[in-house]
Amino acid sequence: MRKLMAFVPMLLAAVSAHAQHTYEAIVKDAETGQPLPGVTVIVSGTSLGAVSDLYGQVQLRGIPDGKQAIRFDYLGYASRTDTAVFPFAQNKPVVVLLSPAEGQGGHELEEVTVSATRSSRTIDNIPTRVEVIAGEELDEKANMKPGDIRLLLAESTGIQTQQTSATSGNSSIRIQGLDGKYTQMIRDGFPLYSGFSGGLGLLQIAPLDLQQVEVIKGSSSTLYGGGAIAGLVDLVSKRPTAERQFNFLLNGTSALGLDASAFYARKSGKTGTTVYAAYNHGTAYDPSDIGLTAIPEFDRFTLNPKLFLYFSDATTFYAGVNATVEKRLGGDLEYIKGNAGPDHSYFEENKTGRYSTQVELDHTLGEGEKLVLRNSISFYDRSIGLPAYRFSGAQLSTYSEANYSRNGNRADWVAGINFLSDRFREEKASEFPVRDYSYTTLGGFVQNTWNASREVSVETGIRGDYHNEFGFLFLPRISALWKINPRWSTRLGGGMGYQAPTVFTEDAERIQFRKVLPIDVGGTKAERSFGLNYDLNYRTGLFNDRGSFSLNQLFFYTRIRNPLLLEQTDDGNFRYNQTEGHLDTRGAETNVKITYGDFKLFLGYTLADVNEHQGDERIPLPLVSKHRLNNVLMYEVEETWKIGLEAYYFGKQKLSDGERGKSYWITGLMIEKIWERLSLFLNFENISDARQAKFDTIYTGDITSPVFRDIYAPMDGFVINGGLKIRL
């Protein structure tokens, strides 16, 4: 009897197991054939469900006998229900095609492939946290300031552009409150605008020929070397396609500015071409009537042609040339108008020439394997002129790299070596010591992105650099992504970075490098950093998929050992001193996106607490807005209208003179009417007319020899710009 009682449960379990079945499918986009990760698949009327992995594969277990309805749901795609009778004869996974939903009000899923991590993965499947400005968002921001990318970056959560000159508009980028020298900029894999060439960099990049902008916050030095302590900004250029692109943009401003640019791209057979050309003009502008320019007078010419050769399906080569020439004159408005005299003698003149070449060979070795060789040479010449003062010099930089990548089913690899050289030679104009330097760096790197499971992927990287002045530097990094379920995911990452010191920082730029002594390289260490980022993501559909909601909450911490700080000496000169303490930034970023029909609402908050630590003393870093708000509401009727409302809040900032700057709001309105080949746009920037001159002083002393205070608020105030875009 006991044996019979033991046998009955075993028999029931066997019958139950026999009645449970497995269903396998691969979910793809019906139009592109690309796998769709994160698709929710459920057996209707049961609690059985699963989520498709990175390759669109999904497996359901425990399905009971009989007719079952299997439902596929994915944000931005029409739901699909298939019926199957189990037992279900299945020798291979079923291919399920999902079609983009119609009438979803512009919140369809947009697959964005990121290039900064040198992976073929889309943004939702990369362990490293990457923010991307692409497509329509890039186009909208270009309407607001077509001549450069300052506004495009400054309107992103956690990023601040810092103006370093009151009269010339020179600016740098700050990520999470850290100085611009700690942010690395690259374009199409090539380092861009560092050292002496960084001072006017943001003012001389226009968005018309950009496909997307990628931002990695925190240390990201594995692939590109030192400099990416606060973060990395990757500018990705448009490439030629079989469909011709021929775009013109013409923009004028109420401050009498003018932007005229054109972009052409076409691939035909074995060759392709892109050409970007632009002319940007500024008129001396003084809205505060203080006699000094808020916008300088300037003329800038840019030409950037590229030639692409497609030797075969496996091999592509391209070569490009960049040339930018600019003359910029700010200062006393009467002086600029030609009315110079004893009472109108102050000016600040910048003349720059940027010239660079890029070549790249891309060869596919086999399925998922690729070899890339690239080289760039950059020459930058700049002179700064003020009354009784001149600073000028030339910077020559080169970059060479060879890398190998392999994308597999479970793991992606990239490994390579690169060589950087950076040399600056100052034109000697006085007995003051010149600030020359010559750096070379040889580096090697390996990065692996591994799918530990369907839900977890890990990215690890190591880099070793040998610097001719600062020796060997080791840079490890790790990031992990956990897709908890279709709605929740989280990332954790950290790494190390370093910065090779030069005199070219925001603090020195602010005083035009006057009386800034050379760095004692022999007695100076490279600045070293360690950083951590953790973020949590949530997204869901709203109102029967008429809308969507997404939330990203980021927490960050970066610590820089032995920071190099500019301090004034007893004899009036300025010297870089390396402290024994450290500099750190800690805080949080909150990003919310809500869509409904034709409306999109973006909400952002940044908390950045940046301090210098000397023993037990904690000193807040100047020119950091501890609290910032970003609010944008967009109304968009596809290919017909775009209307955007913006409101940005900047909290009080500590200034270098010990005072605290005022808090302020910046508001704006953008309208664009779109036809098939033509768009007309009108932008009202800074409607509230927030200007530092309205609520604080700009300088001390008299107008012939002004001593400028920190610039922490807009100088130009309310400006209207508008124009047209033509697509041929």
Helices and strands as residue ranges (DSSP letters): H 2-18, E 20-29, E 40-43, E 49-51, E 57-64, E 66-73, E 80-86, E 94-98, G 123-125, E 131-134, H 135-144, H 150-154, E 159-163, E 171-175, G 180-182, E 183-187, E 190-192, G 195-198, G 201-204, E 210-217, E 231-237, E 245-253, E 258-268, E 271-282, E 297-310, E 315-331, H 333-336, E 347-366, E 369-386, E 389-407, E 411-426, E 437-451, E 456-467, E 471-483, E 488-499, H 506-510, G 521-523, E 527-542, E 547-561, E 564-568, E 574-578, E 582-596, E 599-614, E 617-620, E 627-637, E 641-650, E 664-674, E 678-685, H 692-695, E 699-700, E 707-708, E 719-727
